[in-house]
Amino acid sequence: MKVVTHSSELPSACAFVPTMGALHAGHASLFNIAKSLSSHVVASIFINPLQFENPTDLAQYPRTPESDIELAASSGVTHLWLPKSQEIYPEGFERLTADPIGNLFEGAARPGHFDGVVTVVRRLFDLVMPKVAIFGEKDFQQLFLIKKIAHDVEIIAAPTIRENDGLAMSSRNSRLSEAGRSAASIMYRALKTAKSEAELQELLKSEPLFTLDYAVFIDEQTFMPASPDSQKVRALVAGWIDGIRLIDNMAMEVRS
């Protein structure tokens, strides 16, 4: 694996996986998908300041460069790009605004977050010029919005990788206390059990350590509230444990 600091050193028409580091098995699964699509697998590590509305969250975001390099190398990444901020955001760079969907759910809880996400992803795409990019379904709203601005890049959605108890893998999980980590499994259990939006909310509220933000059923095609006519329904969940924000989602069975 080659570690590079400038996009000019990257191969063209690659399979690309953008990350913010703190890599785990979920990222490794994205790298493996990329490896099946191209002999050139590029991963980037860039902690994007534009998507953090809270400076404390930015400062506390985990940074694990040594283990990141080791995991990337062992998972088939051929080029690990560690860009400098000046290359991503030169003077006069274009800031994008997310689709109005970006103001819902995660966007409502984190104003400006998705503007930062689509801005950095578009900048990364312009610099790397990949033929395909892989993103996890765990950040389902992010995936929906990135597809809107991808244009010339094929977007592959990868399934959420989970811990043994079902908790979606995330760099944030390491910040949970032992009790909080145990309580966090309520998200998966509720998603697997609930047959309605109301039942999902009730199950989540049954865990005293979990503070619910939202639990909704949406139409995957429109991101609007699911209706009887929705062909693909997905449940979205977000809340806090130990002051740590956790999100998850799952496809729901559509009953005719």
C-alpha positions as CSV (number, residue, x, y, z in Angstrom):
1,M,0.0,0.0,0.0
2,K,1.2,3.5,-0.9
3,V,0.5,6.4,1.5
4,V,0.2,9.7,-0.3
5,T,-0.5,13.3,0.7
6,H,-1.5,14.8,-2.7
7,S,-4.2,13.7,-5.2
8,S,-1.8,14.0,-8.1
9,E,-0.2,10.7,-6.8
10,L,-3.5,8.8,-7.1
11,P,-4.4,6.4,-9.9
12,S,-7.3,7.4,-12.2
13,A,-10.6,5.6,-12.5
14,C,-10.2,3.9,-9.1
15,A,-12.7,2.5,-6.6
16,F,-12.8,5.1,-3.8
17,V,-13.7,5.0,-0.1
18,P,-13.7,8.3,1.7
19,T,-13.4,8.1,5.5
20,M,-12.6,10.3,8.5
21,G,-10.3,7.7,10.0
22,A,-10.8,5.7,13.3
23,L,-11.2,2.8,10.9
24,H,-12.9,-0.4,12.0
25,A,-14.4,-3.6,10.5
26,G,-17.2,-1.6,8.9
27,H,-14.6,0.3,6.8
28,A,-12.8,-2.9,6.0
29,S,-16.0,-4.2,4.5
30,L,-16.1,-1.1,2.2
31,F,-12.5,-1.7,1.2
32,N,-13.2,-5.3,0.3
33,I,-16.1,-4.3,-1.9
34,A,-13.9,-1.7,-3.6
35,K,-11.2,-4.4,-4.2
36,S,-13.8,-6.5,-6.0
37,L,-14.5,-3.6,-8.3
38,S,-11.0,-2.3,-9.2
39,S,-7.4,-3.1,-9.0
40,H,-6.8,0.4,-7.7
41,V,-8.5,1.0,-4.3
42,V,-8.1,4.5,-2.9
43,A,-9.1,5.4,0.6
44,S,-8.9,8.9,2.1
45,I,-8.7,10.0,5.7
46,F,-9.8,13.5,6.2
47,I,-11.6,14.8,9.3
48,N,-13.9,17.4,7.6
49,P,-14.4,20.5,9.8
50,L,-17.3,21.7,7.8
51,Q,-19.6,18.9,9.0
52,F,-19.1,19.6,12.7
53,E,-21.5,22.2,14.1
54,N,-19.9,21.7,17.5
55,P,-16.1,22.5,17.8
56,T,-16.0,20.1,20.8
57,D,-17.2,17.2,18.7
58,L,-14.5,18.0,16.1
59,A,-11.8,18.1,18.8
60,Q,-13.0,14.9,20.4
61,Y,-13.3,12.9,17.1
62,P,-11.0,9.8,17.5
63,R,-7.7,9.9,15.7
64,T,-5.9,6.5,15.3
65,P,-3.4,7.0,12.4
66,E,-1.2,3.9,13.1
67,S,-4.0,1.4,13.4
68,D,-5.8,3.1,10.4
69,I,-2.8,2.5,8.2
70,E,-2.5,-1.1,9.4
71,L,-6.2,-1.9,8.7
72,A,-6.2,-0.2,5.3
73,A,-3.1,-2.1,4.2
74,S,-4.6,-5.5,5.3
75,S,-8.0,-4.8,3.7
76,G,-6.8,-4.3,0.1
77,V,-6.3,-0.5,-0.1
78,T,-3.6,0.2,-2.7
79,H,-3.4,4.0,-2.0
80,L,-4.2,5.7,1.3
81,W,-4.6,9.4,0.8
82,L,-4.0,11.7,3.7
83,P,-4.9,15.1,2.1
84,K,-3.9,18.4,3.6
85,S,-6.7,20.9,4.3
86,Q,-5.3,23.4,1.8
87,E,-5.8,20.9,-1.1
88,I,-9.4,20.1,-0.1
89,Y,-10.4,23.7,0.6
90,P,-8.3,26.1,-1.4
91,E,-9.1,29.8,-1.4
92,G,-12.4,30.4,-3.2
93,F,-13.6,26.7,-3.1
94,E,-17.3,26.2,-3.8
95,R,-19.5,25.4,-0.8
96,L,-22.5,23.3,-1.7
97,T,-25.9,23.3,0.0
98,A,-27.6,19.9,0.6
99,D,-30.9,19.0,-0.9
100,P,-33.9,20.1,1.4
101,I,-33.9,16.5,2.7
102,G,-30.6,17.6,4.4
103,N,-32.7,19.7,6.8
104,L,-34.6,16.7,8.2
105,F,-33.7,14.2,10.9
106,E,-29.9,14.3,11.3
107,G,-29.9,17.7,9.5
108,A,-32.4,19.1,12.0
109,A,-30.4,17.9,14.9
110,R,-27.1,19.1,13.4
111,P,-27.7,22.3,11.4
112,G,-25.3,22.7,8.4
113,H,-24.0,19.1,8.8
114,F,-25.0,17.9,5.4
115,D,-23.9,21.0,3.7
116,G,-20.5,20.1,5.0
117,V,-20.8,16.5,3.9
118,V,-21.9,17.2,0.3
119,T,-19.2,19.9,0.0
120,V,-16.4,17.7,1.1
121,V,-17.6,14.7,-0.9
122,R,-17.9,16.7,-4.1
123,R,-14.4,18.2,-3.5
124,L,-13.0,14.7,-3.0
125,F,-14.6,13.4,-6.1
126,D,-13.3,16.3,-8.2
127,L,-9.7,15.6,-6.9
128,V,-9.7,11.8,-7.1
129,M,-12.0,11.3,-10.2
130,P,-13.0,7.8,-9.2
131,K,-15.2,5.5,-11.4
132,V,-17.0,4.2,-8.3
133,A,-17.3,5.2,-4.6
134,I,-18.6,3.0,-1.8
135,F,-20.6,4.3,1.2
136,G,-22.2,2.4,4.1
137,E,-25.9,2.2,4.5
138,K,-25.5,3.0,8.2
139,D,-25.5,6.7,7.4
140,F,-28.6,6.3,5.2
141,Q,-29.5,10.0,4.9
142,Q,-25.9,10.8,4.0
143,L,-26.0,8.1,1.3
144,F,-29.3,9.5,-0.1
145,L,-27.8,13.0,-0.4
146,I,-24.5,12.0,-1.8
147,K,-26.3,10.2,-4.6
148,K,-27.8,13.5,-5.5
149,I,-24.4,15.2,-6.1
150,A,-22.4,12.3,-7.4
151,H,-23.2,12.9,-11.1
152,D,-20.3,11.2,-12.8
153,V,-19.4,8.8,-10.0
154,E,-21.3,5.5,-9.5
155,I,-22.3,5.1,-5.8
156,I,-22.4,1.6,-4.3
157,A,-24.3,1.2,-1.1
158,A,-22.8,-1.3,1.4
159,P,-24.7,-3.1,4.2
160,T,-24.2,-2.0,7.8
161,I,-21.6,-4.1,9.7
162,R,-22.7,-4.9,13.2
163,E,-21.2,-6.0,16.5
164,N,-22.2,-9.4,17.9
165,D,-25.2,-7.9,19.8
166,G,-26.4,-6.0,16.6
167,L,-25.1,-2.5,17.4
168,A,-24.0,-0.8,14.2
169,M,-20.2,-0.4,14.1
170,S,-19.2,3.2,14.6
171,S,-16.1,5.1,15.8
172,R,-18.4,6.7,18.5
173,N,-19.0,3.3,20.2
174,S,-15.6,3.4,21.8
175,R,-16.7,6.5,23.8
176,L,-19.6,4.7,25.5
177,S,-19.3,3.5,29.1
178,E,-19.7,-0.2,29.9
179,A,-23.4,0.4,30.9
180,G,-24.0,2.6,27.9
181,R,-22.5,0.1,25.5
182,S,-24.8,-2.6,26.9
183,A,-27.8,-0.3,26.7
184,A,-27.0,0.7,23.1
185,S,-28.1,-2.7,21.8
186,I,-31.7,-1.6,22.3
187,M,-31.5,0.2,18.9
188,Y,-31.0,-3.1,17.0
189,R,-33.5,-5.0,19.1
190,A,-36.1,-2.4,18.5
191,L,-35.5,-2.2,14.8
192,K,-35.7,-6.0,14.5
193,T,-38.9,-6.2,16.5
194,A,-41.0,-3.2,15.7
195,K,-43.9,-3.5,13.2
196,S,-44.9,0.1,13.3
197,E,-43.4,3.6,14.0
198,A,-45.3,3.8,17.3
199,E,-44.0,0.4,18.4
200,L,-40.4,1.4,17.5
201,Q,-40.6,4.6,19.6
202,E,-42.2,2.7,22.5
203,L,-39.4,0.0,22.5
204,L,-36.6,2.6,22.4
205,K,-38.2,4.6,25.2
206,S,-38.2,1.5,27.4
207,E,-34.4,1.8,27.8
208,P,-33.7,4.3,30.6
209,L,-30.2,5.1,29.4
210,F,-31.4,5.9,25.8
211,T,-32.7,9.4,25.1
212,L,-34.7,9.3,21.8
213,D,-34.4,12.0,19.2
214,Y,-36.4,10.4,16.4
215,A,-37.7,7.0,15.3
216,V,-39.5,7.2,11.9
217,F,-40.5,5.1,9.0
218,I,-39.6,6.7,5.6
219,D,-40.1,5.9,2.0
220,E,-36.6,5.1,0.7
221,Q,-37.3,6.6,-2.7
222,T,-38.4,10.0,-1.5
223,F,-37.2,10.2,2.1
224,M,-40.7,11.4,3.0
225,P,-42.9,9.6,5.7
226,A,-43.8,6.1,4.5
227,S,-47.3,5.6,3.2
228,P,-49.3,2.5,2.3
229,D,-48.1,3.0,-1.3
230,S,-44.4,2.9,-0.4
231,Q,-42.6,0.1,-2.1
232,K,-39.4,0.3,0.1
233,V,-39.8,1.4,3.7
234,R,-36.9,2.1,6.1
235,A,-36.8,2.8,9.8
236,L,-34.5,5.6,10.9
237,V,-33.4,5.9,14.6
238,A,-31.3,8.4,16.5
239,G,-30.7,9.2,20.1
240,W,-28.1,9.7,22.9
241,I,-26.5,7.4,25.4
242,D,-23.8,8.8,27.7
243,G,-24.1,12.1,25.7
244,I,-23.0,10.2,22.6
245,R,-25.2,10.5,19.6
246,L,-26.0,7.1,17.9
247,I,-27.9,6.4,14.7
248,D,-29.1,3.3,13.0
249,N,-31.6,2.2,10.3
250,M,-33.1,-0.9,8.8
251,A,-35.2,-1.9,5.9
252,M,-38.7,-2.8,7.0
253,E,-40.9,-5.5,5.5
254,V,-43.7,-4.1,3.3
255,R,-46.9,-6.0,3.9
256,S,-49.4,-6.1,1.0
